[in-house]
Amino acid sequence: MSRRVAKPRLDHVDAMRPVKQAGVVSTHALLFFAPGAAISVGGALMLLHVTREAFLFISACMLTYGYADLHRIGYRYFYRRRFISVGVPYLCWTVIYFFVSLPGSGLDALSGLQHFGYLLGTGYYQLYYLVVIMEFYVLFPAMFWVVRRFSHRPWAVVGVAFGVQVAMTTLMHWNVLPAYMRGYYATREITSYLFYLVAGMVVALHLDAVHDWLLRNGWRIFAATVVAAAVAEGWYVVAARHAVSWMGAASDPLQPIVIPFNIGAIACVYLFGVWLVAPGRSRRIRSMAMSGSDNSYSVYLAQMLFVYALADLGWRSLDRVLPWPLVTATGVAVVFLACVLMSSVLARTPLAVALTGRKRERWSTWLPEGLRRAADGGPHEPVRPVGVGADPEAPRSWSDAASAAARSG
């Protein structure tokens, strides 16, 4: 195996992760704490489903960026790294959620074992994201060969993938495809997200050009995204009220009408990530962005533990005295911060890699910088400058663990 060449870290892409993760937690908070009958809740959920596509876009982009020299690295190294960063946390958290949900399930030993096997194959609740990304890992060498083979015509590659995405999503939405390619199972199949994966790979191969184009057209992209969101919400309201019978189910998480919004939203989050880590930004903001990136994989993995806990404590009933949007937003903050705290503790134990996807850290790193110097007995290593990156293999955040940035997870 050839020695890998260190690449600059994509700090602005790292900064996308906590933003996207806040969207994931918001989705589940709406489902558990908001009034389900409210049409505004359904409309918000329709747009928040973009977090799934953003996850896969970031994963594909970072995997391609980190493993552009896959032919030199070797497949054994590649898949070993992927198993450690994704497979191990997936197995561990599937076991955790299985036992958390076991009390009151009425399952005996045999049915419990069968149910556990089902969870492993389909992904427990939010863990199905990792099922899709593992499918992508299997196909990555072939997909990367195709994308690089036609890298001189990137728009053609993206255009074909976009056409396939629209066709697939349309056929799903109007129940033309067989049942195993719609609804529940469609969310767990790589074919449902082909465009976002291919787009992420193409962006990684043409990162400088795409980056410059996005910066030049930021306000146009934002305006177009707002328009796309309004169109999608209008569609949802009409479909939810059954004003037009042929519009299909409003609750369908994979709808062709949201594809333009998804693209714009991902671009907007990218630009926000650039803003967060810009050289002129305060050190505190940049540190918070990187800390959020470090902990975002753990937020993704552990969030349902705290959502369930709040639900058991009757969090939703707070809407009797407070507006439900405030109840939901506060629930999001509580879940997110609880996950970050848990992650920071676990990352300093032998369970760090298995449960957080992060390299184990010293307990002294929990201290403020001044105290840390004293604890370490000398000067502390300066904060990593923005844009200067260590080896993309260095374990760090969920990008690696669930997507790909070849760092660890």
N, C-alpha and C positions, 0 to 999 in steps of 0.2 A: 504494500500500500504506500503510495506517495504521500509525502508530508503535505498537509494542507497549507495554503497561503492565507494568512489573516486578511480579512476584509474590514473596511470601515463599517461600524455599526450604523444601522438605519434608525437613528433615535426618533425621528419623526414618525416612522412606522410603528416603533415601539409605543409611542405616545397615543396611537390610535386604540390600543387594546383596552385601557381602562375606560375610555369613552364608550366603546362598543360593549364592554362588560356591564357598564351601568345600564345600557339598554336592555341587556339580557335580564338583569335583575328586575328592571322596571316591568318587563313582560310578565314575569312570574308574580310580581307584586300586584299587578292589575288583575291577574287571574284569581289570586287568593284573597285580596283585600278590597277590590272595587266591586260595585254592584254589577253583576253580570248582565242584567237586562238593559243597562244604559247603552244607548247606541254610540255615545261618545267613547265608551270603553272599547267596544268592538272596533271602532275606527282607529283608535290609538294602537290597538294590538296589531291591526293590519299593517301599519307603518313600522311598528317596532320589530316585526318579523325580519326586517332588513339586517338585524344583528346576525342572523344565520348566514346570510350571503356575505356580509362583511367579514365574518370569521373565516370563511373559506377563501375569500379573496386574499386576505392577509396571509393565511396559511400557505397558499400557492405561491404568492409573491416572495415570501421569506424563504420558503423551501428552495425555490428556483435560484434565488440570490445566494443562499448558503451552499447549495450543491451544484452550482453551474459546472464544476469540474468532476461530476459524478463518475465519468469514465476513468478518471485517475484514482479516485478515492476507493472505488470498489463497492460492490453491492453488499457484501457481508458487513462492512463497516456501516454503511448507510442504514440497513435494516436493524442492525444491533442498536444503533443510536435511536432509531424511531421506536423500537420496542421499549427501551428504557424510558424514553421521554413521554410516550403516549400509552403504550400497552400496559405498563406496570401501574400507573395511576388509574387507568381505566378499570383494571381488575380490582385494585384495592377499593376504589370508591363504589364499584358495583357490589362488592361484599358489604361495605358499610351501609349502603342504602337498602340492601336486601334485609339486613338484620334490623335496621331502623323501622322498616315497614312491616316486619314479620308479626309483631304483637297485634292481635285482633284480626289477623288475616284469615284465620281458620284453616291454614294449610297444615297438612300432616307432613311427615318426613318425605314421602315419595312426591307428593304434589309440590312441596317446597323445593325439592331438588329440581323438578321439571321447570318450576317458575324461575329458579335461579339461572338455569340454562337458557331460558327464554330471554331473560334480562341481558345475559352476556351477548346473545346474538343480535338483539335489537337495540340495546342501550337503554338504561334506566332514565326516564324523563329527559333531562337536559343532556345526558351523556351520549345521546345518539349523535351529537356533533362529532364525537371522536370515532364513532362507527364510520361515518362518511369520510373523515380524514384518513382513517386507516385504509379504506378502499382506495383513496387517492394515492396513498403511499405505494400500494401494490401496482397501480397503473402509472405511477410517476415516470419511471424510465421511458416507457413507450410514449407517453404524452409529451415529455420533455424533448424526445427525439423529433417528434412531429413539429412542435412549436419552434425549435431551433432550426430545423430543416427549412422552414418557411419564414425565418426571422427577417428576411429582406422584404417581406410583404406582411407586416404585422396587422394592418387594418383588414386585410383579407382573412387572416386567421381569426381575428376577433369577430369579424362580420359573419363568418360561417358559424362560429360558436353562438353568436347572438341569434341567428336564424333558427338554429337547433333549439336553443333555450325557449324562444317564443313559441315554436311549434310544440315542444314537449309540454310546456306549461299550459298552453291553450287546450291541448288534447286531454290533459289531466283535469282541467277546470270543468270542461264540458263532458266529462265521464266517457270519453271515447276510448281511452286506453284501458287495458284490463285492470281489475281491482288491485292486483299486487303492484301496480305502478301508479296508484293514486292514494290520496289521503295519508293515513298513518305510515304505510310502507314507503310512499314516495319521499317522505322527509328523510328517510334513511338510505336513499339510493343516490349514488354519485351522479347518475344521469339527470337528476333533478336540479343540479347546480353546475352543469358543465360550463356555461358561459363565464361564471364568476371565477372558476378555477383557471380556465384558459386565459382570461383577462389578467389575472394575477401573475401568471407565468410570463405573459407578453410584457407586462409592465416591468417586471424584474429584468428582462433582457434589454429594455429600452428606457431604463429608469430616468436617466438625465433628461431625455427629450420629453417624456411624459411629465416629469416634475416641473420643468420650465413652462410647459403648456398650461398646466393647472394653475401655476402662479400668475400667468398672464391673464387667465380667464376666470379668476376666482369669483368675482361678483356675478358674472354671467352664469356660471355654474350654480351659484347659490340661488339666483332668481329662477333658473330653469327647474331646480329641485323643488322650490316652493310651488311653482305651477304644477309640476308633476304630482306633488303631494295633494294639492287641491283637487286635481282631476281624479286621483285614486280615492280620495275621501268622498267625493261626489258619487262616484261609482258605488262605493260601499253603502252609502245611505239609500240610494235607489234600490240596490239589490236587497238590502236588509228589510226594506219596507215592501218588497215584492211588487214594486211598481211596474217592473218589466220582467216578465217571466223568464226570458231567455238569458238573463245576465248570470245565472248560476248562483251557487251558494256564496253568501257574503262571508261566511266563516272560513272559507277555504284559505289555508295559509300560503298556498302557491297559486298566485293569480297573475295573469299576463299584464293586467293594468298597472301593477306596482313595479314592473321591471324598470321603466324610466326613472321612477323615484329611487329605487335601490341603487342604480348606477350613480345618480346625482348625490345621494346621501353618502355613499362610500367616498366619493370625491371630496365632499365637504368635510368629512371626518379626517381625511388625509390632510387637507389644508389646515384644519384645526390642530392636527398633530405637528405640522410645520410651525405653526404659531407658538405652540406650547414650548418648543425647544429651540426657538430662534435665539441667536447669540445675544440679542438685546433684551431678552426676557430675564426677569429676575431669577436669581439662583434658587430662591424658594420655589417658584413655580416650576422650574425645570426639575428640581429634585422631587417635587410632588408627582410630576408626570412620570418620572422614571420609577419612583416607588410604586405608583399605581400599575405600571407595566410589570414590575417584579411580582406583584401580588395578584395580578389579574387572572392568572390560571387557577389559583386557589379560590378566587371568588367564583369562578365558573364551576369548579368542582364541588365546592362546599355549600353553595348558596341555598340549596333546598333544605339543608339541615336547619338553617335559621328561619327560612320561610315557614317550614312546618312548625317550628317552635313558636313563632309569633302567632300562627293560626291557632295552635292549641291554647295559647294564652288569651285568645279572643280579640286579637288585634282588629279584626274587621268590625267588631261591634263598636269601635270608637267612632264610627261614622254617625252614631246617634247624637254625639255631642260636637263633632268636628266635621267639616266638609270632607267627603271621601277623597278628593284629590290630595288634600293635605295628609290624610291618613296613609294613603298609598305612597306619597313622596317620602314621608317620614319612615315608613317601612323599608323603602329602598335604601335610605341612608343607614338605618340600623343594620340591615342585612349586609350591606357592603362593608361597613366599618367592622362588624363582627368577623366577617371573613378575612379582612386584612389583619386584624389582631391575631386570629387563629393561625393565619399563614406565617406571620412574623415569629410566632412561637415555634410552630412545627419546623420552620426552616432552620432552626437552631438545634434540632434533635436528629437522631439517626434516621427518622422517618422523613427527612426533608425531601428526598428525590421521589419516594413512593407516593407521598401525599400532597406535595406542592409542586413537583416538577422543577424544583430549584436546588442548586448546589447548597450543601450545608454551610451555614455561616456561623461565625463565632458569636457568643453571647455579648461580647464587648461591643459589637457593632450596633447593639441596641441603644448604646449610650450616645448623648450629644457629642459632637466632634471634639470639643475641648476635653471632656472627661475620657473620651476614647483614647486620646493621645496619652493621657496619664496611665490609663489601664494597660496600654500596649507598651509603655515604657519608652516612647519616642515619638517622633513626628509621624503623623498619620498620612497615608497615601492620599494625595489630593483627589478631589472629586473629578471623575472622568469628564473631560471637556466634551461639549456637544459635537457630534460628528466624528470624533476620534474613537475608533472602535477597536476593541480587542477581538480576538478570534470569535467569529459568529458561533462557534461551538460552545462557548462558555455558557453553562446553564444559567437561566435567568428567569424567564417568565413563561407565560402560557403560549407565547408565540412559538416557542420551541416545543413545549410540551404538547401543544395541540396543533400547532401548525408546523412550522417547519423551520424556522430560522436556524437551523442547524446549531443550536446552542445547547439545548438540553431539554427544554420543555418549558 
